[in-house]
Amino acid sequence: MTATVGGTAPPRRATRRRTARRRELTEAARGDGAGPVRTALRVKAPLVRPSVVMVVLIALSYGVSRWAGRGGRRT
């Protein structure tokens, strides 16, 4: 069991590595002269793309199943 600090558990190693990697990429982009908009579009957007794709696929699947009348919540 991990000790808690301030009521929250410390981040897991994988989470810390991802956060450090994101921070390094952002700092490298800023060091190359990228502004906040370019950093968001060229660095941060590709990092969240897999999550966005999954959310869209799940939403589409839910919408199609409701449209076809085979599942989903009915109101």
N, C-alpha and C positions, 0 to 999 in steps of 0.2 A: 504494500500500500504506500502510495507516495504522500509525502507531507504537503499540506496546503499552506499557502502564504496569502494572507488577506482573504481567505475564503475561496480562492480559486486554485485549482491544481496547476502545477508548472507545465508548460507545453512539452509535448513529446518530442523526441529527437528529430523525427521526420518533419514535424511542423517547424521546428527551429531551423532545419536545413533549408526548407522551402522559403521561409521568411528571409534567411540570410542570402539565399540565391536571388530572390526578388530585389532585395536591397542593393546587392552588388550590381545587378543589371541596371537598376535605376541610376545608381551613382555613376556607372560607366557611361550611360547615355548622357547624363548631365555633363560629365567630363568631356564628352565629345562635342558638346555645344548644343545638345537638344534641349528645347524648351519644354514646358509642362505639357503642351498639347502633343508634340511629337513623341514625348516619353510615354504618354498615355496610349497613343495610337500604335506606336512601334514596339513598345516593351510590355506594357500592362495588358493590352487587348489580347495579344497572342497567348498570354498566360491564363486568361480566364476563358478562352474560346472552348476548351473541352467541356467545361461546366455549362456554358451557355447552350452548346449543342445538345447536351443531355436534357436540359430543361425544355428546350424546344421540342425535342423528340417525344418526351413524355407528355407535353401539352398537346401535341398533335395526335398522339395515340389516344389520349383521353377524349379529345374532340371528335375524332373519327368514331370511336366506340359509342359515344352519345348520339352522334348523327345516325349511326347504323342501328341504334336501339339495342345494343348488346352490352349493357353495363354502364358504369358511371353512376353518379348520383342523380336520381330523378327528383325533380321538384314539382 
